[in-house]
Amino acid sequence: MPKFKTILVTGGAGYIGSHCVIDLVNEGYDVIAIDNFANAVGDDEGSPALRKAEEITGKKITFYKADLLDKPQINEIFDKHEIDCVIHFAALKAVGESMQQPLLYYQNNLLGMLNLLEVMRSHSCYQMVFSSSCTVYGEPETLPITETHPTGSITNVYGRTKYFIEEMLKDLNTADKNWNIISLRYFNPVGAHPSGLIGEDPTKEFTNLMPFMAQVALGKKPVLTVFGNDYNTPDGTGIRDYIHVMDLASGHVAALNLLNDNHIGLKVYNLGTGKGVSVKELVTVFERVTGTKIPLKYVDRRLGDITAMWADASLAKEELGWCARYSIEEMCTDFWRWQTMNPNGYPKKNVKSSVIMNGTS
Ligand code: UFG
C-alpha cells in the first residue's frame, strides 16, 4: 500500500483538531484542514489556532472554511487535492444543547458524516480515523472499560450521534471491504500545547470541568460548582479518565500509521490513560501546580452524569504502539499556561491569518 501523503482534517481549527494538525505536520504529512467554525474561533480570514500551529511548526497549513453539509464544496476539495486519508473531528459536541436541538445534532453530525463518506468513496479514498467518544459506553457495567463493553445505552443526543456513526461504519465495513477505518474513543481531553500558544477556547458556554476551573482561577467566575459529592466513589465526587490533548494527538498519528501499513477493515480503540481521577483530586492538583485557590460549591448531581469511567487502554498499546505519557500535573500546568497567556482565548475579531485560504496564499 502506498504511504499516505495528504491528510484531510475535518474540524482542524478545533481544540483536538488543531493539536493533531501540529503532530501531523511534524510527522511530515501534508495537511488540508477544514472547519465551519461552529465550535472553533475563526472567520473568513482564517483560524487563529491554525495560525499558531503554523508558528509552532514553521510550516504552511492549507485551510478551507468549509461545511460538511455543503457536499459540492467538499467534493471540490477532494477534486483539487489527492487526499489519502481523512481524520474526522468535525461535529457539534455540546451535550446540553444536543438535548434541546436533537435535529440540529442529527443533521450536522450524521448527515455531515454521510456526505463525507460519499465524497470519499467517489474519490476512492477509503481511509479514515473517526473521532468517537467513551460516551458510547453509557453507564459502565465494568471498570476499567474495554472496547468490548456494550455500547448504545446513552443518555444524551450528542453521544447517540457518535454511537450511530459507529454503527454506520460497521455496516459500511460489512458491505464494502475497501474501507479501512479506525474509530478512536476518547476519554476526557484536557490540557493544551506546552507552548501555551494553542488550547481549548469554547465558543459556547464553559461546561467542562477544566476550562470552568481555569475561569474560576482567573477570577472570571466566582466559584466552581461541583456536581454531586454523594457518588459511590472514595471522596464522593465523579471519576473520569482525563487525557492530555497532546496524547490524543499522538494517538491519531499512531492510528494513521496502522492504517498506512495494514488493511484492517474497521477497528475501535480507547484513548485514555487508564487512571480514574475524581473532581476533588483534579481540583487539588490544579491548585497545587498553579498556586491558585478554587472556591468550591457542592450542588446536586448533574442530570445524565455517570459515577465513574476510566479506560482499559491496553489494546491501543498492543496494536497501535501508543500509550498516554502526560501526567495530571502536566495536564493542569499546560492548560493553565494557555489560559494565563490567553485569558480571553483566541482573538475573536479581525483575525489576520497567514493560513492559506481556499488553497491560495
Ligand atoms: N463537573 C463539575 N463541575 C463542573 C463541570 C464538571 O463538578 O462545572 C464534574 C462532572 O460532574 C464530572 C466531571 O466533572 O464528574 C467531568 O465533567 P466534564 O463536563 O468535564 O466531562 P464529562 O465527563 O461530563 O463529559 C465529557 C465530554 C463529553 C463526552 C463525555 C464522555 O464533555 O463530550 O466526556 O464521557 F461525551
Boltz pocket constraint, residues with backbone or C-beta under 6 A from the ligand:
constraints:
  - pocket:
      binder: B
      contacts: [[A, 93], [A, 95], [A, 133], [A, 134], [A, 135], [A, 159], [A, 186], [A, 187], [A, 188], [A, 207], [A, 208], [A, 209], [A, 210], [A, 212], [A, 224], [A, 225], [A, 226], [A, 227], [A, 228], [A, 237], [A, 238], [A, 239], [A, 240], [A, 279], [A, 302], [A, 305], [A, 306], [A, 307], [A, 309]]
      max_distance: 6.0
